Amino acid sequence: MPVTELPAGLWTGQLRLGDWTLELPPLPADLVPAKWRRRGLPWFAKAVPDRGQEFALQVARTDLVRAVTSVTRRLKP
């Protein structure tokens, strides 16, 4: 059964074509995190720093308390 949603966690990847396996290129350091909603909750995927030449994504649900605190901190004069 195909996976339609990435569960939370650290994801690495390879391109597999039959017997051939190629490593995916590393993600750019300045790549903006992807954001979406799943079942009404905010999620994100971002490049993992310090993984060298490895393709790596961190997928997780956004911590709502931390996000609200960040927004209110930016709104204060």
C-alpha positions as CSV (number, residue, x, y, z in Angstrom):
1,M,0.0,0.0,0.0
2,P,1.5,3.4,-1.0
3,V,2.2,6.0,1.7
4,T,0.2,9.2,0.9
5,E,1.5,11.2,3.9
6,L,5.0,11.4,5.3
7,P,5.0,10.6,9.1
8,A,7.0,12.8,11.4
9,G,10.7,12.1,11.6
10,L,14.0,12.4,9.7
11,W,13.9,11.4,6.1
12,T,16.8,10.6,3.8
13,G,16.5,9.5,0.2
14,Q,17.9,7.6,-2.7
15,L,16.9,7.2,-6.3
16,R,16.5,3.5,-7.2
17,L,16.2,2.3,-10.7
18,G,16.4,-1.5,-10.9
19,D,19.8,-2.5,-9.6
20,W,21.1,1.1,-9.8
21,T,21.1,3.3,-6.6
22,L,22.0,7.0,-6.7
23,E,22.2,9.3,-3.8
24,L,20.0,12.4,-3.9
25,P,21.9,15.7,-3.8
26,P,22.0,17.6,-0.5
27,L,19.3,20.2,0.0
28,P,20.4,23.9,-0.2
29,A,21.1,25.4,3.2
30,D,18.9,28.5,2.4
31,L,15.8,26.4,1.4
32,V,12.6,27.8,2.9
33,P,10.6,25.2,5.0
34,A,7.5,23.8,3.3
35,K,4.3,24.3,5.4
36,W,0.9,22.6,5.2
37,R,-2.1,21.6,7.2
38,R,-2.9,17.9,7.9
39,R,-6.2,17.2,9.7
40,G,-6.4,20.9,10.7
41,L,-2.9,21.0,12.3
42,P,0.1,22.8,10.9
43,W,3.1,20.7,9.7
44,F,6.5,21.6,8.2
45,A,9.3,20.0,6.3
46,K,12.8,21.6,6.3
47,A,16.3,20.7,5.4
48,V,18.4,19.2,8.2
49,P,21.6,21.2,8.8
50,D,24.9,19.5,9.4
51,R,24.2,16.4,7.4
52,G,27.1,17.0,5.0
53,Q,26.4,15.7,1.5
54,E,23.3,13.7,2.4
55,F,19.8,14.5,1.4
56,A,17.8,14.9,4.6
57,L,14.4,16.4,5.6
58,Q,12.9,16.9,9.0
59,V,9.1,16.5,8.9
60,A,7.1,17.4,12.0
61,R,4.0,19.0,13.4
62,T,4.5,22.7,14.3
63,D,4.6,23.2,18.1
64,L,1.6,25.6,18.5
65,V,2.8,27.1,21.8
66,R,6.2,27.9,20.4
67,A,4.6,29.4,17.2
68,V,2.2,31.6,19.1
69,T,5.0,32.8,21.5
70,S,7.2,33.6,18.4
71,V,4.4,35.7,16.8
72,T,3.5,37.6,20.0
73,R,7.2,38.4,20.5
74,R,7.5,39.9,17.1
75,L,4.3,42.0,17.6
76,K,5.6,43.7,20.8
77,P,6.9,47.2,20.2
